[in-house]
Amino acid sequence: MRKAVIAGNWKMHMTCAEAQAFAESFKPLVAGLPSDREVVLAPPFTAIASLSSSLAGSGIRIAAQNIHWQEKGAFTGMVSAGMLLEHGVSHAIVGHSEPRKYYSETDEQINLRARSAQKHCITPILCVGESDSQREAGEAEKVIRRQVQQGVDGLDHSRLIIAYEPIWAIGTGKTCEAAEANRICGLIRDWVGYSDVVVQYGGSVNPGTIDQLMAQSDIDGVLVGGASLDPEGFARIANYQPV
């Protein structure tokens, strides 16, 4: 049975002190979570060690916001799997729309990142999703299918999470209708060809939308941006009650 993964991507937010304060407020709010779900937090690289220490023994997992495919080398600004493992990182986000857009990350590079993560027993959270113009042009499924097929090439599907994040819904306040998000998540599962692959939805998820999203048959969790910065709000998301 697929376990729901509730992940928070802090992006470029939270100092070490702020991350520690978040952890102290958040831990008691999710102490009694049902066993059918797990919580993952992705702080900026600088706060990983602090947050990992603050969350020790809580069961809350730590993710990196990216990962390089090389072990070491002249890659200024990059972080390797070994550097992340040293601080207890268990997951790594790859292929988020922001690195795709701002740093021109390709499907090939994203696949290399995911392969490196799995090689070091880190679970990749592979992000896929279409832009507003691509959806309006009727190309959403074509774009997402290409991202999925190239992204999962050579990966162990049993150690993989895919996050469907329509770009037009990220940080805009727009949330894809639950039924449509569910349809796309189901298509992604079919394209992967592995019925137990975990498929999340992401895009302006908040405490007001979580229950309906998690009631869908093919949505196995969420990747949350801004709403994960508030410990009470994110705890409400983690403590969802499907309707």
ZIMO-V217742 format. One record per backbone hydrogen bond with DSSP energy under -1.0 kcal/mol. NH is the residue of the N-H (numbers start at 0). CO is the residue of the C=O. E is the energy in kcal/mol with one decimal. If there is no record, write none. Layout:
nh=<NH;NH>
co=<CO;CO>
e=<E;E>
This chain:
nh=<3;4;5;6;7;8;9;12;18;19;20;21;22;23;24;25;26;29;32;36;37;39;40;41;46;47;50;51;52;53;54;57;60;62;63;67;74;77;83;84;85;86;87;88;89;90;91;92;93;99;100;101;102;104;109;110;111;112;113;114;115;116;117;118;119;120;121;122;124;125;126;127;134;135;136;137;138;142;143;144;145;146;147;148;149;150;151;154;158;160;161;162;163;164;166;168;169;180;181;182;183;184;185;186;187;188;189;190;191;192;196;199;200;201;208;209;212;213;215;219;222;223;227;228;233;234;235;236;237;238;239;242>
co=<35;219;37;221;39;223;41;10;14;15;16;17;18;19;20;21;22;26;29;33;3;5;60;7;43;44;46;47;48;49;50;54;38;40;90;78;72;74;79;80;81;83;84;83;61;61;122;63;124;95;96;97;98;98;105;106;107;108;109;110;111;112;113;114;115;117;116;89;91;160;93;162;130;131;132;134;133;138;139;140;141;142;143;144;145;146;147;151;155;123;197;125;199;127;129;165;166;176;177;178;179;180;181;182;183;184;185;186;187;188;193;161;220;163;205;205;208;209;212;198;200;6;224;225;229;230;231;232;233;234;236;210>
e=<-2.2;-2.2;-3.0;-3.0;-2.6;-3.6;-2.2;-1.3;-2.4;-2.2;-2.1;-2.3;-2.4;-2.0;-1.7;-2.8;-2.6;-1.2;-1.3;-1.0;-2.2;-2.5;-2.4;-3.3;-1.6;-1.2;-2.7;-2.9;-2.1;-2.2;-2.0;-2.5;-2.8;-2.9;-2.2;-2.7;-2.0;-2.1;-1.5;-2.8;-1.4;-1.6;-1.9;-1.7;-2.8;-1.6;-2.1;-2.9;-2.4;-2.0;-2.4;-3.5;-1.5;-1.5;-2.4;-2.2;-2.0;-2.2;-2.3;-2.5;-2.3;-2.3;-2.4;-2.5;-1.2;-2.0;-3.0;-2.9;-3.0;-3.0;-2.7;-2.5;-2.1;-2.6;-1.6;-1.7;-2.9;-2.7;-2.7;-2.6;-2.0;-2.3;-2.7;-2.9;-2.5;-2.0;-2.4;-2.4;-1.9;-2.2;-2.7;-2.9;-2.9;-3.4;-1.8;-2.2;-1.4;-2.9;-2.4;-1.9;-2.4;-2.4;-2.2;-2.0;-2.6;-2.0;-2.0;-2.7;-2.3;-1.9;-1.7;-3.2;-2.0;-2.5;-1.5;-1.6;-2.0;-2.7;-1.5;-3.4;-1.8;-3.4;-2.1;-1.7;-3.0;-2.0;-1.9;-1.6;-2.6;-2.1;-1.2;-1.0>
